[in-house]
Amino acid sequence: MDPIERKTPTKAMEESSEFITAIDDDEPTEEEFRASIRRSMRQALAGETRPADEALEEIRRELAGYADARQDH
């Protein structure tokens, strides 16, 4: 893609949805994906969020636990 060319959010979402479908049939349908985005947007607009550093720390802990469990096997 030309560095100056910008994709519209709709085009990027369509391409992402096509890519997801090609990878795994167990992935959500396009409608399920869009519903998830709508639900997330409603939650964000309602203030149902938490600080990014808190969420990232939780992800780090989960990944560390996963790595530790794999080493034990």
C-alpha positions as a Markdown table, in Angstrom:
| # | Residue | x | y | z |
|---|---|---|---|---|
| 1 | Met | 0.0 | 0.0 | 0.0 |
| 2 | Asp | 1.2 | 3.4 | -0.8 |
| 3 | Pro | 2.3 | 5.1 | 2.5 |
| 4 | Ile | 0.1 | 8.1 | 1.6 |
| 5 | Glu | -3.0 | 5.9 | 0.9 |
| 6 | Arg | -5.3 | 5.5 | 3.8 |
| 7 | Lys | -7.9 | 2.8 | 4.2 |
| 8 | Thr | -11.3 | 3.7 | 5.4 |
| 9 | Pro | -12.3 | 2.0 | 8.7 |
| 10 | Thr | -15.0 | 0.0 | 6.7 |
| 11 | Lys | -12.5 | -1.2 | 4.1 |
| 12 | Ala | -10.0 | -2.2 | 6.8 |
| 13 | Met | -12.7 | -4.1 | 8.7 |
| 14 | Glu | -13.9 | -5.9 | 5.6 |
| 15 | Glu | -10.3 | -7.0 | 4.8 |
| 16 | Ser | -9.8 | -8.0 | 8.4 |
| 17 | Ser | -13.0 | -10.0 | 8.4 |
| 18 | Glu | -12.0 | -11.8 | 5.1 |
| 19 | Phe | -8.6 | -12.6 | 6.6 |
| 20 | Ile | -10.1 | -14.0 | 9.8 |
| 21 | Thr | -12.6 | -16.2 | 7.8 |
| 22 | Ala | -9.8 | -17.5 | 5.7 |
| 23 | Ile | -7.8 | -18.5 | 8.8 |
| 24 | Asp | -10.3 | -20.4 | 10.8 |
| 25 | Asp | -14.0 | -21.3 | 10.3 |
| 26 | Asp | -14.5 | -21.2 | 14.1 |
| 27 | Glu | -14.0 | -17.4 | 14.1 |
| 28 | Pro | -17.0 | -15.1 | 14.4 |
| 29 | Thr | -19.1 | -14.3 | 11.4 |
| 30 | Glu | -19.0 | -10.8 | 10.0 |
| 31 | Glu | -22.3 | -10.0 | 11.8 |
| 32 | Glu | -20.9 | -11.3 | 15.1 |
| 33 | Phe | -17.7 | -9.3 | 14.6 |
| 34 | Arg | -19.7 | -6.1 | 13.9 |
| 35 | Ala | -22.0 | -6.8 | 16.9 |
| 36 | Ser | -18.9 | -7.1 | 19.1 |
| 37 | Ile | -17.6 | -3.8 | 17.9 |
| 38 | Arg | -20.9 | -2.1 | 18.5 |
| 39 | Arg | -21.1 | -3.6 | 22.0 |
| 40 | Ser | -17.6 | -2.4 | 22.7 |
| 41 | Met | -18.3 | 1.1 | 21.5 |
| 42 | Arg | -21.4 | 1.3 | 23.7 |
| 43 | Gln | -19.4 | 0.2 | 26.7 |
| 44 | Ala | -16.7 | 2.7 | 26.0 |
| 45 | Leu | -19.2 | 5.5 | 25.5 |
| 46 | Ala | -20.9 | 4.5 | 28.8 |
| 47 | Gly | -17.5 | 4.8 | 30.6 |
| 48 | Glu | -17.2 | 1.1 | 31.2 |
| 49 | Thr | -13.5 | 1.1 | 30.7 |
| 50 | Arg | -10.3 | 0.8 | 32.8 |
| 51 | Pro | -6.8 | 2.2 | 32.4 |
| 52 | Ala | -4.7 | 0.7 | 29.7 |
| 53 | Asp | -1.8 | 0.1 | 32.0 |
| 54 | Glu | -4.0 | -2.0 | 34.3 |
| 55 | Ala | -5.3 | -4.1 | 31.4 |
| 56 | Leu | -1.8 | -4.6 | 30.0 |
| 57 | Glu | -0.5 | -5.7 | 33.4 |
| 58 | Glu | -3.2 | -8.3 | 33.6 |
| 59 | Ile | -2.2 | -9.6 | 30.1 |
| 60 | Arg | 1.4 | -9.7 | 31.2 |
| 61 | Arg | 0.5 | -11.8 | 34.3 |
| 62 | Glu | -1.6 | -14.2 | 32.2 |
| 63 | Leu | 1.2 | -14.6 | 29.6 |
| 64 | Ala | 3.8 | -15.2 | 32.3 |
| 65 | Gly | 1.5 | -17.8 | 33.9 |
| 66 | Tyr | 1.0 | -19.5 | 30.6 |
| 67 | Ala | 4.8 | -19.6 | 30.0 |
| 68 | Asp | 5.4 | -21.0 | 33.4 |
| 69 | Ala | 2.8 | -23.7 | 32.9 |
| 70 | Arg | 4.4 | -24.7 | 29.6 |
| 71 | Gln | 7.8 | -25.0 | 31.2 |
| 72 | Asp | 6.5 | -27.4 | 33.9 |
| 73 | His | 5.4 | -29.9 | 31.2 |
